[in-house]
Amino acid sequence: MKAGKLYVRRLKGSVSGLHLLQRDELRALNAWLKEREEKGINSDFIFPGREPSAGIGRKMVYVLVDRYGKNAKIPEEKRLPHAFKHSVATHLLELGADVRAVQDALGHAEIDSTLIYAAITNAQRDKMAREVASKLPSA
């Protein structure tokens, strides 16, 4: 925590590792840990389940994503953990992140899993066309 990093343990063949937290993420995490401490919750897991010796389960993740997604007015078909992962990948790529960096952020073991998200968007296509046009000699 002092280094601003979080170890993410992934399942289903994905790659686990340390991830650098952004300032707002670190603030939110510290606020949550303080709230847990005030409630007397002591666990090695950031989000403990009913038993502090275990993390929340897969079903609860789906319940929470659906609940908070509904509050945020996200369409029902997009209120799934994988849809959030898809959004992160798409936004990172649209911002110009390297495909290998996105692969690491998502924990994909195989680059092919990441390339699914790397389809060129209309905005990227338009930007590329403007860049090429700016380099052409004027007629």
TILOSE-999224 format. One line per 5 residues: number of its first residue (from 1); their letters; for each residue x, y, z of C-alpha. Coordinates in Angstrom, 2 decimals. Layout:
<atoms>
NUM = A = X:Y:Z; ... $
</atoms>
This chain:
<atoms>
1 = MKAGK = 0.00:0.00:0.00; 2.82:2.44:0.82; 4.18:1.96:-2.71; 0.70:2.52:-4.15; 0.54:-0.98:-5.58 $
6 = LYVRR = -1.97:-3.76:-5.25; -1.42:-7.46:-5.89; -4.26:-8.82:-8.01; -4.74:-12.58:-7.85; -6.58:-13.71:-10.95 $
11 = LKGSV = -8.33:-16.97:-11.68; -9.17:-19.02:-14.77; -5.66:-19.01:-16.26; -5.23:-15.24:-16.16; -1.95:-13.67:-15.06 $
16 = SGLHL = -1.73:-12.34:-11.49; 0.57:-9.47:-10.55; 1.23:-6.09:-8.97; -0.67:-3.12:-10.35; 0.04:0.55:-9.70 $
21 = LQRDE = -2.95:2.36:-8.23; -3.96:5.83:-9.38; -4.36:8.54:-6.72; -8.16:8.38:-6.72; -8.07:4.58:-6.48 $
26 = LRALN = -5.65:4.75:-3.56; -7.87:7.31:-1.77; -10.96:5.14:-2.26; -9.14:2.02:-1.10; -7.79:3.75:2.01 $
31 = AWLKE = -11.28:5.08:2.82; -12.71:1.56:2.49; -9.98:0.03:4.67; -10.60:2.70:7.33; -14.36:1.99:7.22 $
36 = REEKG = -13.67:-1.75:7.60; -11.40:-1.09:10.57; -14.06:1.08:12.23; -16.55:-1.78:11.80; -14.09:-4.23:13.35 $
41 = INSDF = -13.60:-6.23:10.15; -10.19:-7.85:10.00; -9.35:-9.82:6.85; -6.49:-10.40:4.43; -9.03:-9.82:1.64 $
46 = IFPGR = -9.95:-6.30:0.53; -13.55:-7.44:0.08; -14.16:-10.20:2.63; -17.07:-12.58:2.38; -19.33:-13.56:5.25 $
51 = EPSAG = -16.31:-15.26:6.77; -13.34:-12.85:6.98; -11.00:-15.75:6.12; -12.35:-15.73:2.55; -13.05:-13.09:-0.09 $
56 = IGRKM = -16.46:-12.41:-1.58; -17.63:-15.07:-3.98; -18.31:-14.92:-7.69; -22.09:-14.73:-7.20; -21.75:-11.71:-4.91 $
61 = VYVLV = -19.59:-9.94:-7.49; -22.43:-10.37:-10.01; -24.98:-9.13:-7.45; -22.91:-6.03:-6.65; -22.14:-5.20:-10.29 $
66 = DRYGK = -25.84:-5.49:-11.08; -26.87:-3.37:-8.06; -24.38:-0.56:-8.64; -24.86:-0.73:-12.40; -28.58:-0.27:-11.93 $
71 = NAKIP = -27.96:2.76:-9.66; -25.67:4.19:-12.36; -28.42:3.59:-14.98; -26.26:1.16:-16.95; -28.43:-0.97:-19.26 $
76 = EEKRL = -29.21:-4.40:-17.81; -27.36:-6.30:-20.55; -24.17:-4.38:-19.67; -24.36:-4.94:-15.92; -21.91:-7.84:-15.94 $
81 = PHAFK = -18.30:-7.95:-14.68; -17.03:-8.91:-18.13; -18.74:-5.86:-19.68; -16.71:-3.66:-17.31; -13.54:-5.46:-18.35 $
86 = HSVAT = -14.49:-4.94:-22.00; -15.04:-1.22:-21.32; -11.64:-0.85:-19.66; -9.92:-2.55:-22.61; -11.77:-0.48:-25.19 $
91 = HLLEL = -11.14:2.84:-23.42; -7.43:2.10:-22.89; -7.00:1.23:-26.56; -8.96:4.31:-27.68; -6.61:6.42:-25.55 $
96 = GADVR = -3.67:4.94:-27.44; -2.45:2.37:-24.92; -0.18:-0.32:-26.33; -1.93:-3.68:-26.82; 0.68:-5.41:-24.61 $
101 = AVQDA = 0.00:-2.93:-21.80; -3.74:-3.62:-22.10; -3.00:-7.36:-22.07; -1.14:-6.89:-18.78; -3.85:-4.67:-17.26 $
106 = LGHAE = -6.51:-7.26:-18.04; -4.36:-10.19:-16.93; -4.67:-12.02:-20.23; -2.20:-14.89:-20.60; -2.55:-14.84:-24.40 $
111 = IDSTL = -2.38:-11.73:-26.59; -5.18:-13.15:-28.79; -7.60:-12.61:-25.89; -6.69:-8.91:-25.88; -6.73:-8.45:-29.65 $
116 = IYAAI = -10.48:-9.10:-29.62; -10.85:-5.60:-28.12; -8.39:-3.99:-30.54; -10.75:-3.51:-33.48; -10.24:-0.05:-34.90 $
121 = TNAQR = -12.96:2.35:-33.82; -14.46:5.06:-36.00; -12.72:7.73:-33.91; -9.35:6.02:-34.38; -9.99:5.63:-38.11 $
126 = DKMAR = -10.90:9.32:-38.44; -7.81:10.40:-36.46; -5.55:8.25:-38.63; -7.11:9.67:-41.82; -6.53:13.25:-40.58 $
131 = EVASK = -2.91:12.44:-39.67; -2.23:10.92:-43.07; -3.95:13.82:-44.86; -1.86:16.35:-42.93; 1.34:14.70:-44.18 $
136 = LPSA = 0.34:14.65:-47.84; 1.65:17.40:-50.13; -1.08:19.91:-50.95; -2.40:19.81:-54.48 $
</atoms>
